[in-house]
Amino acid sequence: MSSFRQGLTDLTSALTTARSVLLTAPVDLDGDAVGAMLSLRRALLARWPALNVACIAGETLPSRYAFLPDADRIEAPGTEALGRHFDVAIIVDGDTGRLGHVSSTFERATLRAQLDHHKSADPTAVDVALIDAEAASTTELVLQLCDAWGVALEPSLAAQIYAGLVFDTHVFRYRLTRPPTLRAAARLMETGIDHAAIVERVLLDQPLDKVRLRGRMLERLQCAADGRLAWATLTESECNGVETGGLVDDLVFIDGVEVGLLIMERASGLCKVSLRSKGGVDCAQVAQSLSPRGGGHARAAGATVELNAEVIVARVAEAVRVSR
């Protein structure tokens, strides 16, 4: 397994001779994935202006991120660029198992790399791995790349990085926030970005349909494992295209609750599972016990599983019980 430093050396070497780069991220785009793609694109072009850089995601960009600089550079699904061959392909903020229709294009690249901060990241799935599970966000790692490549911070680049930083730390509330995280935030703010507006757009402003969906979730809240697990389910028809990111947080931050579990049923028979923990239970381990492709962080993780809600609740409740 190569260290982050070795991965940086190997990636830099490949980029020096590359002509084309693909940037992508797993499905269920969030603020860190979007910010990482956009900021890495800007950093690459600042360091190697002749590079042809394409950002392709497996889904349409969520509207809440459309305000970010260069957001229109993230190409919609079905783009003609999918048929191209890239010298280097980089997946940010997640693993290769959730790339969706971008998967075959990523795999065809001459060199495949991963830039990630998830505990469950598998460095053996790519040619070059730049993984640091202690980083608060993937955009924090992009900032390290900028420093290594001599890319100067300017407001547009800083805004993209800051969006991912505040999203994954939930404005520096989570335990992955470290002194280097706060120093990075200060550097970004010193460029003159409107940090409060970024937080509002990325985390606070919500569409009315999501607010109503949160109400349905809370109405169905149930507890298990002696009150240490709070869980709820939502159906496919209720979600109906509504962004569900962050809803599970309302389940874990309840007195006496240690783990929040949100189960979103899908018409295909699959269930999307989101987990949050206050620290006593490793969510990444629980997610991987539900599905080999599950994973994330110790305090925040998820999976898509071929299990019904009753089985999921029973397995998570047992994990909470044995964590005492």
N, C-alpha and C positions, 0 to 999 in steps of 0.2 A: 504494500500500500504506500503510495507516494504521499509525502507531507504536502501541506498547502504551499509551502515555499517551492518544493520541487514541481508541483503542479503548475505554479505560476511560471517557473522557468520553461517548462515544456510547452505550455500554451503560448507564451511570448515567442518562443522559437518558431512554432508553427504559424503564428500570425504574421511573422516577419516575411514569410515567403508566400503566404496565402493571397488569393485574389478574391475569394468569395466566402462569406460567413453567414450561417443561419443562426438566428437567435430564436429560441422557443421556450415554452413553459408548459407544465402539465395543465390539463383541463381544470375547471373551477378556478379561474383566474382571481387572484386577490391583489391587494395593494402592493405587497412586496414583490410578487412575480411581475406585475406590470411595471413597477418602478425599476426593477432590476433589468428587464429587457430594454426599456427606454434609455436608462442611464448607461448601460453597457454599450448600447449602440452609439451613443454620443461620445463615449470615451474611446471606442475603437476608431471612430472617424477622426477624432482629434489627434490620435497617435498615428494612424495609418490612413491618411485622407483618400488614398486611391482604392481602398477596400470597397467591395460591393457587399453591403450588409442588408439582409432581409430579416424582418421580424414577422414570424408566422406563428399564430396560436391556434389551438384546436377548437376555438370557439370565438364568437363575436365579443369584442371588448365591452365589458360592463360600462354602462353610461356614466357611472359616477367617476370614472377615471378619464373621461374625454377631455377634461380641462388641462391635463398635464401636457407640457411641451412635447411635441412630436407624437402625440397619441395616435394621430392618423397614420403613422408609419407602421402600426401593427396591422398586418393584412388580415382580411376576413377569411374564414374557412372557404375552401374551394379555390383559392388563388392559384394562378398558373405557375407561380414560383415553386409549387410543390413538386413539379416534374423535373426541376433543375437538379444538378449535382453541385454540392458545396464542398469547398476544400476543408472548411472547419464548420462543425455544428456544435452549438453550445446550448445545453438546457439549463435554465436557471430555476432555483427555488423548488426543486422537486425531482422525482425519479423518472426514468425512461418508461416505466410501465403505465404511465397515465398521459401519454402524448396524443392519444387519439389518432386522427387521420394524418398527423404530421410524423408519425412514427417511422414510416418507411423512408421518408426523405431524410430524417435524422440518421437512420441506420446506414444509408448509402454514402454519407459524407466520408471523405478521406480520413479525417480525424474527428472523433466525437469526444466532447468535454462536458463536464458538469460543474456548475458553480452553485453551491448549496450550503445551508446551515442546519439542515435537519439531522437529528440524531440517527434516523433510520436510513440515511443515504447509503447506497451501496457503491463504493468506488470501483468495484470490479466490473460494473455494467458499462463502463466507458473507457476510453483510451487514456484520458487525462482527467483526474479528479482534483478539484479545488474545493475541499469541504472543511468547514470549521464549525462544529456543533456548539461552540461557545459564543459564536457571533449572534447578536440579537436579531439580525435580519440578513437577507442575501444582499440587499443594497449596501449594508455596512461593508460587505466583502468587495462590492464594486468600488467603493471609496478606496479600499486598500489597493485595488488594481490601478486606480487613477494615480495614486501616489507612486506606485512602482513604475508606471509608464510615463511619469512626468506630465500628466494631464492636469491642467489648472482648473480649479473649481470656478464656475460662473453660475449665475442664477438659475438658468434652465436646467443644467446638470444637477445643481444642488436641490432644486425642487423635486426632481425625479427620485433622487436618492432619499430625500427626507420623507417622501410619501411612503416608501417602503419601510423606513425606519419607524415612523409613528404607527403604521398599520400593525406591524408585527410585535411591537412593544405595547400597543394600545396606549400610546402617549406615555411611554416609559413606566407603565404600571407593572409589567411582568418581570419575573426574576431573571430573565436573560439580559435585562438591562444592566450594564456594567459601567465602570468609570470611562472606559474607551468609547462606549456608546454615547454617553453624555458629551464627551469631548468632541466626538464626531458631529453631534447635533449642533453644538456651538459653532463649529467651523462652517456648517451648512447655513446656519442663520446669519453668520457674519457676511455672507454674500448678498444679503438684502432680500432674501425670499420672504414672502408673507406667510410665515409659519402657521399662524392661526387660521388663515383661510385654507391652507392645505389640510389641516386637521379637520376642519369643518366639512370639507368636501369629501375627504377619504373616509372619515369615521362617523361624523355626527349627522349630517344631512341624510335623511332616509325617505324613500318614496312611501306614500300612504299605504300602498298594498303590503309593504313589509311590516309596517307598524301594526296593521290589522292581523297579519299572520302571526306576529309575536303574541298578540292577544289570544289567538286560538291555541298557540302552544302552551301559554301559561294556564289557560283554562283546563288543559289536559294533564298538567304536571302531576306526577305521582312520585312516591318515594319508595325505596327498597334498601336492603342492607342496613336495617336499623336507622333509617333516615340519613345515611351517609351518601346515598345515590339518589339524585333527582333526575327523572327522565320524562320524556314526552315523545309522541309520534305525530307526524304530519303526513297526509296523503299526497300522491302525485297531483291530483286535481286541485288541492288546496295550494300547493306550492306554485304550480302553473306558471313557471318561468320567473317567479319572484326570487330575487337574490336572498339567500338564506344565511350568508356569512355573518357570524357574530351572534346569531340567535341563541346558540348554546351557552353563551356567557351568562345569560339571565338565569340559567339553571344551576350553575355552580356557585354563584355568589349569593348563597342563602345560608343563614346561620345553621350550623350543624352538618351541612352538605360538604362532602369532599370531592365528589365527582359529578359532573353534569353530562347527560347523555341525550342527544337528539337523534331520533331515527326518522328519516324521510323515505317513505315507501315509494317505489317506482312501479309503473305499469308492467315493466318487464319481469317483475317478481324479485328484483334486486332491492336492496335497501342501502341508502347512503347513511353512514354513521358518523357523527361528530362527537368528540369527547373533549372534556376539559377537566383539569384536576387542580387542586390547591397544593399538590406536591407529594402527598402520601402514596399516590398511585401513579405508576408510569403509564401514561396514556399511549405512548408509542408501542410499548409491549402489548398492551391490551388490544390495540388496533391490529397489530400483526398476528395476534392469536385468533382474531376473527377472520383475517384474510392475509395471505402472503404479501399482497400488494398494499396492505395497510401500513400506516406509519405516521411519523411527524416528530413532535417533541415530547418530552416527558410530561409536560403540562397541557399540551394541545395536540391532538392527532385525529385521524379519521380513516375511514375505509369504506369501500363499496363491497357488499357481501351478499351471498346467496343464502341468507338465513331470514327467518321471520322475526318479527319484533319480540315475541315471547322468548325465543332462544337467545337473541342478542341481550335482552335485559337480564336473563338468568346468568349468562356468562360474565357480563360486566359486574353484576352484583356479587358473584363469587369472587372475582378479582378484587373487589373492594373489601369484602369480608376477610380474605386471607392477607390483606395488606396491614392488618393491625399489628 
